[in-house]
């Protein structure tokens, strides 16, 4: 019942908004659909905590401690983004940047995107997982091109082409996975069920599985934004609506990394070697280092935090590659903290760009004077994402780095240099935006900043104290995949 409501609410909401998305009450309908989705996710989470892993609908859906963490996170960020979208998109319409038809497309596709993310997380079928990721690509391409400017259309095409090439690699990896599983499980749909694959992973052909994982890593890694297949994300962030930047960084990257980790678990069992983990550590570390230095070259505020997302997903990928309970615990915590913090930052950045009429950082100044809540939201968000204590990103990075010192000491200097470089780049660019001199006017509609401070409050609390039941939840998930 919970899964039907979890997937049905955004699907029905998207259908209704495709028809009624031009009405004044369309944003409220979107919020109601997202709230229903979140409540269903909360009920599903409680059931998994109480009863353990769940398989349902002929084993086509599978929920365990790993993916239910991401289900809860995805539904929560989708809800707060829907709340943020109400005034944000009204300001965009007030300024003539979007038409009535574009608003209808935005509200409908936002719900469809939420549906595809939750379907990817809950399906037990690796083939359906691929289909859901492809559907997510198509829905977000339409959202990135929403403004219909030459730049947004170019960014959408770039995203579509690069993501399609990547997802084609993931399809080939899925086919190879089926080829290996068919010899053990026989032909039919069960050969792609993750639970069945996990049970027989020790019997899968190692050579085929190593090839399959390479294609899965490169394919889904395009969505994770691992260097060097990262080029679409900065353009998509810069040219698309800010709420879409929030869900791209906060949700899509996590779900793509989830797909990679599911593949890693099976590959580790088949190969009985650290092949998959070493690949993930290599790509993750490369992403962290390259993104940290590219931060210095950015002039657009949304592109700046897009590269920050590449850096942080590199950290999480590296931690999953290390494996072990400690490394995996740190990776899961880091995914959660990054999603909450980065979406809060984009909420603040969106209103800051609306206030100043530009996304160029040199032209955004004095936010603390013209709108203190936007200024403080951006400053606190930047401090949190840079890993300053007592915010939760510090806790997750501390776990990952100390684990790396013990398990992979060769990588520790690269991580520390990259984190220091990123800190200097982001703090040096954000500080004058918040505290500089300005004469900017106020916004025509009150900004929705409650989601900003709700996210940051959660990140602050989890940086100081992780409740025992939540820590146990993460430990169970880490034990499953670590």
ABEGO torsion letter per residue (X at the ends): XAAAAAAAAAAAAAAAAAAAAABAAAAAAAAAAAAAAAAAAAAAAAAAAAAEBBBBGGGABBBBAAAAAAAAAAAAAAAAAAAAAAAAAAAAAAAGABBAAAAAAAAAAAAAAAAAAAAAAABABAAAAAAAAAAAAAAAAAAAAAAGBAAAAAAAAAAAAAAAAAAAAAAAAAAAAAAAAAAAAEBEAAAABAAAAAAAAAABBAAAAAAAAAAAAAAAAAAAGBOAAAAAAAAAAAABBAAAAAAAAAAAAAAAAAAAAAAAAAAAAAAGBAAAAAAAAAAAAAAAAAAAAAAAABABAAAAAAAAAAAAAAAAAAAAAAEEAAAAAAAAAAAAAAAAAAAAAAAAAAAAAAAAGBABAAABBGAAAABAAAAAAAAAAAAAAAGBOABAAAAAAAAAAAAAAAABAAAAAAAAAAAAAAAAAAAAAAAAAAABBBABBBBABBBBAAAAAAAAAAAAAAAABBBAAAAAAAAAAAAAAX
